[in-house]
Amino acid sequence: MREAAGERGQASVELVALLPLLAVLGLVLWQAVVAGQAVWLAGSAARVAARAEAVGGDGTEAARVVLPGALRHGLRVRPDAQGGVAVAIRIPAVLVPGSVATVRAFAHFEPQAP
């Protein structure tokens, strides 16, 4: 089949027009992956911090150990008197420095006698 003279290169033009949209879509998906990882690791950090607090250890340091470097910045650990620990982690932004939101998790372990 022959191409009309005015349609030459049309596929290339359409591809170039779609590239920015594909790049934005890729960045949004990557940000969603980073946010999902932060949610998952916040729960892990809360459990580890609660376990450490239950046996008389430092919950903040225990939570810091299980987190990768990018998620350690802005970590907040708040133990309560009943053996619960609340952990807050900032979700880092993919493109710019800073964070897009904060995720919180809570875990509870009964304090253990030494």
Long-range contacts (C-beta under 8 A, 24 or more apart in sequence): 27-94, 27-95, 30-94, 31-93, 31-94, 31-100, 34-91, 34-92, 34-94, 35-91, 35-100, 35-101, 35-103, 37-71, 38-71, 38-89, 38-90, 38-91, 38-92, 38-103, 39-103, 39-105, 41-66, 41-67, 41-68, 41-71, 41-89, 42-87, 42-88, 42-89, 42-103, 42-104, 42-105, 43-105, 43-107, 45-75, 45-77, 45-87, 45-89, 45-105, 46-85, 46-86, 46-87, 46-105, 46-106, 46-107, 47-107, 49-77, 49-79, 49-85, 49-87, 49-107, 50-79, 50-83, 50-84, 50-85, 50-107, 50-108, 50-109, 51-107, 51-109, 53-79, 53-83, 53-85, 53-109, 53-111, 54-83, 54-109, 54-110, 54-111, 54-112, 55-112, 56-112, 56-114, 59-85, 63-87, 74-99, 74-102, 82-108, 83-108, 83-109, 83-110, 83-111, 84-108
